[in-house]
Amino acid sequence: MTLIDKLSALTGPDREVDLDLWWECKANRGSAQQPMPDDYRKSNLRMNDAPRYTASIDAAMTLARSDAEAFGILADALVSLEDDGWPKGEWAKQLPRHICLAYFKGLES
């Protein structure tokens, strides 16, 4: 399952997915060449390394490497959120996930 698939399936914040995002973006530098070792995922200490990308707008925005990229990611995330129907009362909770989705979809294009 790809990160985009995992993010699309979420209905709220998820620390396991946060760790996957961190591994891909920071530890693995987006190369996707080395899978995360099983013992790494099992370590609670490692879980603390990962920002709360799927729970925090601020953390999700750190994925952007420039102000211009941040603006584009946020614009795409808002369109994605609108396509999801602006979940009633939960749009702010869902925005970090949509920011992450926009970032990874941008990497694919």
Contacts in CASP RR format, 6 or more apart in sequence:
PFRMAT RR
TARGET T0000
AUTHOR 0000-0000-0000
METHOD contacts of the structure
MODEL  1
MTLIDKLSALTGPDREVDLDLWWECKANRGSAQQPMPDDYRKSNLRMNDA
PRYTASIDAAMTLARSDAEAFGILADALVSLEDDGWPKGEWAKQLPRHIC
LAYFKGLES
3 17 0 8 1.000
3 20 0 8 1.000
3 21 0 8 1.000
3 24 0 8 1.000
3 100 0 8 1.000
3 104 0 8 1.000
4 101 0 8 1.000
4 104 0 8 1.000
4 105 0 8 1.000
4 108 0 8 1.000
6 14 0 8 1.000
6 17 0 8 1.000
6 20 0 8 1.000
7 17 0 8 1.000
7 54 0 8 1.000
7 97 0 8 1.000
7 100 0 8 1.000
7 101 0 8 1.000
7 104 0 8 1.000
8 101 0 8 1.000
10 17 0 8 1.000
10 54 0 8 1.000
10 97 0 8 1.000
12 54 0 8 1.000
12 55 0 8 1.000
12 93 0 8 1.000
12 94 0 8 1.000
12 97 0 8 1.000
13 52 0 8 1.000
13 54 0 8 1.000
13 55 0 8 1.000
13 93 0 8 1.000
13 96 0 8 1.000
13 97 0 8 1.000
14 54 0 8 1.000
15 47 0 8 1.000
15 50 0 8 1.000
15 52 0 8 1.000
16 41 0 8 1.000
17 53 0 8 1.000
17 54 0 8 1.000
18 47 0 8 1.000
18 50 0 8 1.000
18 51 0 8 1.000
18 52 0 8 1.000
18 53 0 8 1.000
18 54 0 8 1.000
18 55 0 8 1.000
19 36 0 8 1.000
19 41 0 8 1.000
19 46 0 8 1.000
19 47 0 8 1.000
19 49 0 8 1.000
19 50 0 8 1.000
20 36 0 8 1.000
21 50 0 8 1.000
21 53 0 8 1.000
21 54 0 8 1.000
21 63 0 8 1.000
21 100 0 8 1.000
22 49 0 8 1.000
22 50 0 8 1.000
22 51 0 8 1.000
22 53 0 8 1.000
23 36 0 8 1.000
23 40 0 8 1.000
23 50 0 8 1.000
24 30 0 8 1.000
24 32 0 8 1.000
25 63 0 8 1.000
27 36 0 8 1.000
28 34 0 8 1.000
28 36 0 8 1.000
30 107 0 8 1.000
40 46 0 8 1.000
51 59 0 8 1.000
51 62 0 8 1.000
52 59 0 8 1.000
52 96 0 8 1.000
53 59 0 8 1.000
53 60 0 8 1.000
53 63 0 8 1.000
53 96 0 8 1.000
53 100 0 8 1.000
54 60 0 8 1.000
54 96 0 8 1.000
54 97 0 8 1.000
54 100 0 8 1.000
55 96 0 8 1.000
56 96 0 8 1.000
57 92 0 8 1.000
57 95 0 8 1.000
57 96 0 8 1.000
57 99 0 8 1.000
59 96 0 8 1.000
60 95 0 8 1.000
60 96 0 8 1.000
60 97 0 8 1.000
60 99 0 8 1.000
60 100 0 8 1.000
60 103 0 8 1.000
61 70 0 8 1.000
61 73 0 8 1.000
61 74 0 8 1.000
61 99 0 8 1.000
63 73 0 8 1.000
63 99 0 8 1.000
63 100 0 8 1.000
63 103 0 8 1.000
64 70 0 8 1.000
64 73 0 8 1.000
64 103 0 8 1.000
72 102 0 8 1.000
73 99 0 8 1.000
73 102 0 8 1.000
73 103 0 8 1.000
73 106 0 8 1.000
74 99 0 8 1.000
74 102 0 8 1.000
76 102 0 8 1.000
76 105 0 8 1.000
76 106 0 8 1.000
77 95 0 8 1.000
77 98 0 8 1.000
77 99 0 8 1.000
77 101 0 8 1.000
77 102 0 8 1.000
78 95 0 8 1.000
78 98 0 8 1.000
80 98 0 8 1.000
80 101 0 8 1.000
80 102 0 8 1.000
81 91 0 8 1.000
81 94 0 8 1.000
81 95 0 8 1.000
81 98 0 8 1.000
84 94 0 8 1.000
84 98 0 8 1.000
87 93 0 8 1.000
87 94 0 8 1.000
END
